[in-house]
Amino acid sequence: MGIKLLLYITFATGGNSPSLGAFQFDPETGALSELSNGSDKANGLTGPIFSACDPRGRFLYVADPVSEVDGTPGGAVIAFKIDRQSGELTRLNRKSCGGQVPCYLSVSADGRFVLVANYGSGSVTVLPIGENGSLGNVVCTMKHEAPPVGSEAKAHSVIFDPAGRHVLAADLGVDRIFMYRFDDATGQLAAGKPPWVQTTKGAGPRHVIFHPNGQLVLCMTEYDNTMISLDYDADHGALSLIEAQSSLPPEYKETTYGADVQIHPGGRFAYGSNRGHNSIAVFEINEKTGALNLLGHEPSGGDHPRGTCIDPTGRFLLVANQNTDNVVTFRIDGQTGLLSRVGDEVKVPKPVWFTFIPR
């Protein structure tokens, strides 16, 4: 019997144990089970923290924060061919990502380029993808500019806009979301006009995501634990701030860090993970104004919820609790947006990110 939905989970194990696993997901029940032949034991990964697939689900790209690649300082991106029936991965090649500590990847809609956010070097790079899924050498590097306050750029996410004409990159080190024009013929990036939007000092914008309507962008911040909504001008690739809402209960004063953001395919609800408070904040989105309403919190079922994802059917939210080595699945109420835990947790080492493979 074929796989219902194929899912890869990356594990931040530092290479001491398998760091990438293939799983089968049942979109009817939310059950998650590991595929024994889908691990990375033979693929030489050292501790990846992010993965992404091409739009047709043929190839998987993994960001591996190694110290050097074939004598070139910096991290790597590794390309794999996916066996959609078994989940087995065949390594194609490995290329330098042109920066330190790659932590986020995005593949273009035509599958010809992959964007890399390099946390350690505060830069965004572009690698071409060949017809067989293998990677080419870096064709473009954009170093984030830091304002004159002694801060250090730390790029944490990078995404294409829905039209593939512009790119957004959140940098938590300089409290900016950078905007670039993208040349889909060459893979070159050029600074947008304006080149960035400034968030609150010390906010630490971490992950950005487009609303299904293409007119709103949400950003989860790491340091001040807020969900930011922004208006997006698709013609110019420009952002403007709408508002920021706390992702925490008002009485909570302990140390905690925001991590990931997901938007339900229906567009009404958003979810942000809080590491420390160990919860998923549930927001309602006003699609006309971009205003956010915090509906409540659901315990994450573990410690340090880092990556999250919504399955392709929109029925379930998966949460990776890094410090307690478990993945927990929640059913999404389509009417209220609220979460309810389903099934048994899955024990895996230090889970950090999910990549569903489209059918």
BAKE-626399 format. One line per field, with one value per residue (C-alpha): residue number from 0; residue in one letter; x, y, z. Coordinates in Angstrom, 3 decimals, m for minus. Layout:
BEGIN
seq	(NUM_...)
type	(A_...)
east	(X_...)
north	(Y_...)
up	(Z_...)
//
This chain:
BEGIN
seq	(0_1_2_3_4_5_6_7_8_9_10_11_12_13_14_15_16_17_18_19_20_21_22_23_24_25_26_27_28_29_30_31_32_33_34_35_36_37_38_39_40_41_42_43_44_45_46_47_48_49_50_51_52_53_54_55_56_57_58_59_60_61_62_63_64_65_66_67_68_69_70_71_72_73_74_75_76_77_78_79_80_81_82_83_84_85_86_87_88_89_90_91_92_93_94_95_96_97_98_99_100_101_102_103_104_105_106_107_108_109_110_111_112_113_114_115_116_117_118_119_120_121_122_123_124_125_126_127_128_129_130_131_132_133_134_135_136_137_138_139_140_141_142_143_144_145_146_147_148_149_150_151_152_153_154_155_156_157_158_159_160_161_162_163_164_165_166_167_168_169_170_171_172_173_174_175_176_177_178_179_180_181_182_183_184_185_186_187_188_189_190_191_192_193_194_195_196_197_198_199_200_201_202_203_204_205_206_207_208_209_210_211_212_213_214_215_216_217_218_219_220_221_222_223_224_225_226_227_228_229_230_231_232_233_234_235_236_237_238_239_240_241_242_243_244_245_246_247_248_249_250_251_252_253_254_255_256_257_258_259_260_261_262_263_264_265_266_267_268_269_270_271_272_273_274_275_276_277_278_279_280_281_282_283_284_285_286_287_288_289_290_291_292_293_294_295_296_297_298_299_300_301_302_303_304_305_306_307_308_309_310_311_312_313_314_315_316_317_318_319_320_321_322_323_324_325_326_327_328_329_330_331_332_333_334_335_336_337_338_339_340_341_342_343_344_345_346_347_348_349_350_351_352_353_354_355_356_357_358)
type	(M_G_I_K_L_L_L_Y_I_T_F_A_T_G_G_N_S_P_S_L_G_A_F_Q_F_D_P_E_T_G_A_L_S_E_L_S_N_G_S_D_K_A_N_G_L_T_G_P_I_F_S_A_C_D_P_R_G_R_F_L_Y_V_A_D_P_V_S_E_V_D_G_T_P_G_G_A_V_I_A_F_K_I_D_R_Q_S_G_E_L_T_R_L_N_R_K_S_C_G_G_Q_V_P_C_Y_L_S_V_S_A_D_G_R_F_V_L_V_A_N_Y_G_S_G_S_V_T_V_L_P_I_G_E_N_G_S_L_G_N_V_V_C_T_M_K_H_E_A_P_P_V_G_S_E_A_K_A_H_S_V_I_F_D_P_A_G_R_H_V_L_A_A_D_L_G_V_D_R_I_F_M_Y_R_F_D_D_A_T_G_Q_L_A_A_G_K_P_P_W_V_Q_T_T_K_G_A_G_P_R_H_V_I_F_H_P_N_G_Q_L_V_L_C_M_T_E_Y_D_N_T_M_I_S_L_D_Y_D_A_D_H_G_A_L_S_L_I_E_A_Q_S_S_L_P_P_E_Y_K_E_T_T_Y_G_A_D_V_Q_I_H_P_G_G_R_F_A_Y_G_S_N_R_G_H_N_S_I_A_V_F_E_I_N_E_K_T_G_A_L_N_L_L_G_H_E_P_S_G_G_D_H_P_R_G_T_C_I_D_P_T_G_R_F_L_L_V_A_N_Q_N_T_D_N_V_V_T_F_R_I_D_G_Q_T_G_L_L_S_R_V_G_D_E_V_K_V_P_K_P_V_W_F_T_F_I_P_R)
east	(0.000_1.336_2.084_m0.894_1.249_5.024_6.698_10.345_11.421_14.864_16.562_19.129_21.277_24.653_25.340_25.466_22.416_20.139_19.278_16.607_13.663_10.888_7.361_3.909_1.066_m2.596_m4.645_m7.821_m6.651_m3.475_m1.453_2.283_4.561_8.227_9.374_12.343_14.119_13.803_16.580_19.790_22.274_24.084_23.779_26.428_24.345_25.866_22.880_20.486_17.997_15.841_14.604_12.432_11.204_10.643_7.018_6.568_7.827_10.708_13.698_14.506_17.008_18.583_20.472_23.438_25.396_28.827_31.962_33.322_32.465_35.330_37.690_35.256_34.320_30.619_27.594_26.103_22.917_22.470_20.163_18.340_16.060_12.854_11.353_7.725_6.620_9.241_10.482_14.048_16.421_19.199_21.874_22.532_25.196_26.326_27.227_28.505_25.681_28.034_27.472_27.694_24.970_22.277_18.940_16.149_15.506_12.896_12.560_11.213_7.841_9.525_12.019_15.047_16.488_16.825_17.164_19.240_19.107_22.524_22.139_25.837_26.870_23.682_23.241_20.926_22.305_20.882_21.822_20.593_18.928_19.558_16.931_17.961_17.542_21.233_22.585_24.915_27.295_26.061_25.085_24.170_24.954_23.252_24.778_22.273_23.117_23.215_22.103_24.844_23.992_26.514_24.076_25.006_22.931_21.421_19.218_16.626_14.153_13.760_10.714_9.488_6.364_3.420_4.340_8.011_9.092_10.261_11.877_11.443_14.108_13.661_16.767_16.469_19.887_19.071_15.260_14.536_12.676_14.645_12.977_14.607_13.700_14.301_15.399_13.957_16.204_19.533_18.748_20.099_18.702_18.590_17.711_14.082_12.736_12.562_15.184_13.781_11.124_12.153_10.463_10.554_14.079_14.911_11.913_14.000_11.885_12.389_9.982_7.796_4.899_2.442_m1.290_m3.214_m4.614_m1.097_m1.777_m0.772_2.444_2.847_6.110_6.835_9.488_11.947_12.880_9.719_7.336_4.990_3.103_3.483_1.075_2.229_0.596_2.260_2.463_2.874_3.708_6.749_7.536_7.206_5.987_4.362_3.648_0.044_0.330_2.080_0.288_1.892_1.923_1.893_m0.646_m0.326_0.607_3.499_6.877_9.328_11.953_10.540_11.337_9.030_9.812_7.553_4.369_1.813_m1.372_m4.323_m5.106_m8.537_m6.835_m8.773_m6.304_m2.584_m0.423_2.808_5.092_6.486_9.648_9.702_6.006_5.817_2.618_0.996_m0.649_m3.821_m4.721_m7.706_m6.875_m9.002_m8.231_m9.429_m7.461_m4.688_m5.678_m4.912_m6.991_m5.326_m7.838_m5.845_m3.012_m2.609_0.200_2.691_2.928_6.638_9.546_10.888_8.342_10.419_9.061_5.382_3.436_m0.124_m0.777_m1.916_m5.558_m5.616_m6.962_m3.919_m1.054_2.183_4.586_8.269_9.277_13.062_14.100_11.728_12.356_8.713_6.313_2.716_m0.270_m3.289_m6.593_m7.625_m11.237_m12.149_m14.788_m12.941_m9.309_m8.663_m6.506_m7.110_m4.453_m4.956_m3.222_0.047_3.186_6.048_9.450_12.289_15.623_15.528_12.922_13.074_11.388_8.798_8.545_5.434_5.887_2.992_1.076)
north	(0.000_3.444_6.152_8.350_11.426_11.464_13.655_14.309_15.511_16.969_16.309_18.701_15.855_17.214_14.044_11.794_9.852_9.900_13.504_13.080_10.685_9.741_9.267_8.307_10.591_9.593_12.710_11.090_10.283_12.342_9.184_9.447_6.441_6.224_4.515_2.330_2.832_6.618_7.643_9.434_6.944_6.543_10.110_11.892_14.605_16.195_17.904_19.611_22.142_22.719_21.032_21.946_20.139_21.212_21.975_18.630_16.626_14.974_16.344_17.233_19.948_19.973_22.775_21.355_23.790_22.208_24.324_23.771_22.167_20.711_23.309_26.226_27.681_27.675_25.429_23.177_22.428_18.769_17.550_14.210_12.377_11.174_7.721_8.673_5.109_4.125_7.513_6.439_9.241_9.048_11.663_13.720_16.225_18.739_22.383_25.207_27.570_30.553_31.446_30.304_28.256_27.859_27.671_28.131_27.164_28.100_26.569_28.643_27.715_26.515_24.402_26.135_27.936_27.517_30.432_30.042_32.129_32.009_32.774_32.865_35.251_37.339_36.748_35.334_33.248_31.671_28.290_27.039_23.636_21.439_19.438_16.297_18.066_18.539_21.843_24.299_26.773_29.929_32.563_35.429_36.580_39.459_40.475_42.108_45.635_46.346_49.690_51.639_50.376_47.575_44.833_41.804_40.531_37.055_35.991_33.489_32.942_33.723_33.210_33.947_36.032_34.238_35.635_34.688_38.246_39.307_37.792_38.540_37.751_38.162_39.074_38.837_40.379_43.776_43.766_44.110_42.268_42.745_42.965_41.942_41.848_38.422_37.702_34.282_33.939_34.357_33.903_37.354_39.412_43.203_45.414_46.422_49.952_50.342_47.708_46.777_47.436_48.043_46.212_47.179_47.309_43.997_42.192_39.687_38.895_35.180_33.461_35.070_33.600_34.811_34.742_32.802_36.100_37.274_40.686_39.995_38.734_37.444_37.366_35.610_37.341_35.508_37.997_39.949_37.085_38.920_38.092_40.940_41.531_43.455_44.722_43.540_45.620_42.947_45.433_46.770_43.913_46.312_45.753_48.106_47.318_46.917_45.773_43.461_41.280_39.412_35.636_35.196_35.515_38.972_37.452_35.373_36.889_33.992_33.659_32.412_32.725_32.844_30.417_29.491_30.754_28.888_30.123_27.815_27.283_28.839_32.092_32.758_31.462_31.628_29.672_30.718_28.547_29.791_28.103_28.438_29.050_25.811_26.642_27.275_30.699_30.741_33.955_34.976_37.091_39.892_39.423_42.905_44.900_42.502_42.878_39.946_38.618_36.248_33.449_31.410_28.976_25.229_23.457_22.073_18.688_19.045_21.436_23.961_23.750_24.869_23.881_23.461_22.556_22.188_19.079_19.592_18.881_21.668_19.306_18.897_20.895_19.075_20.413_19.513_19.709_19.812_19.376_16.507_14.535_14.287_15.272_15.983_16.209_18.468_18.530_21.995_23.023_24.562_26.804_28.135_27.563_25.988_22.900_19.534_16.874_13.602_10.236_9.286_11.385_10.164_9.934_11.178_12.836_16.647_17.315_20.799_20.943_19.265_18.969_17.417_16.025_16.972_14.152)
up	(0.000_m0.868_1.648_2.486_3.184_3.310_5.916_6.768_10.206_10.898_14.229_15.748_17.071_16.016_14.064_17.155_15.956_12.893_12.066_9.398_9.434_7.024_8.367_7.158_8.199_8.178_7.289_8.600_12.124_12.576_13.279_12.604_12.082_11.163_7.978_8.868_5.544_5.541_7.943_7.013_8.460_5.139_3.958_6.027_7.677_10.776_12.401_9.976_11.276_8.198_5.044_2.061_m1.049_m4.621_m5.569_m7.350_m4.377_m6.213_m4.297_m0.702_0.244_3.701_5.442_7.316_9.576_9.119_9.565_6.053_2.719_0.690_2.108_1.843_5.236_6.046_5.939_3.296_1.415_0.479_m2.301_m2.180_m4.577_m2.907_m3.317_m2.736_m1.987_0.572_1.785_1.023_0.048_m2.516_m2.095_m5.221_m4.144_m1.535_m2.064_0.086_1.031_0.972_4.615_8.227_9.980_7.314_9.127_6.556_2.929_0.326_m3.151_m6.029_m7.556_m10.747_m8.766_m10.308_m7.264_m3.523_m1.108_2.052_5.243_6.907_10.601_11.464_8.695_8.514_4.803_2.166_m0.684_m3.839_m5.327_m8.734_m9.090_m12.119_m13.989_m12.108_m8.733_m8.014_m6.744_m8.424_m6.851_m5.131_m7.706_m5.367_m1.824_m0.011_3.308_5.624_6.662_10.379_11.818_13.652_17.123_17.510_16.527_14.440_11.522_12.007_9.087_10.293_7.445_3.768_1.528_m1.992_m2.456_m4.151_m7.581_m7.260_m8.068_m4.618_m1.531_2.184_4.784_8.551_10.534_14.318_14.921_13.437_13.947_10.254_7.537_4.324_0.926_m2.344_m6.022_m7.568_m11.129_m11.950_m15.006_m13.206_m9.506_m8.688_m5.805_m5.682_m2.735_m2.692_m2.597_0.365_1.247_4.652_7.265_10.870_13.734_17.415_18.816_20.450_18.937_16.973_13.872_13.258_10.869_8.194_6.230_3.592_4.191_1.500_0.199_m0.685_0.843_4.438_6.005_9.552_11.471_14.762_16.855_19.077_21.792_22.618_21.793_19.468_16.318_13.819_10.937_7.886_4.706_1.504_m1.669_m4.342_m7.105_m5.285_m2.899_0.034_3.596_6.071_9.712_10.826_14.443_16.887_19.414_22.314_21.947_25.746_28.548_30.178_33.547_32.200_33.149_32.798_30.058_26.769_23.079_20.087_17.278_14.383_12.701_10.616_8.941_8.390_4.675_5.252_6.243_9.474_12.048_12.815_15.249_16.969_19.113_22.446_23.766_27.547_28.014_25.972_24.223_20.872_20.692_18.601_16.747_14.681_11.614_10.225_6.538_5.600_8.180_9.214_12.871_15.165_18.046_20.523_21.150_23.655_24.249_23.950_25.881_23.371_25.069_25.718_26.213_23.686_20.829_17.866_14.471_13.679_10.568_9.344_7.268_3.643_4.520_7.128_9.788_12.008_13.538_14.363_16.998_17.435_21.117_20.848_24.488_25.315_22.101_21.059_18.299_19.306_16.940_17.468_15.639_14.395_14.919_11.572_13.149_16.195_15.249_18.663_19.134_20.771_21.223_19.334_19.361_20.967_20.858_18.680_20.338_18.140_19.012_19.175_16.450_14.946_11.519_9.270_5.504_3.973_0.468_m1.847_m3.495)
//
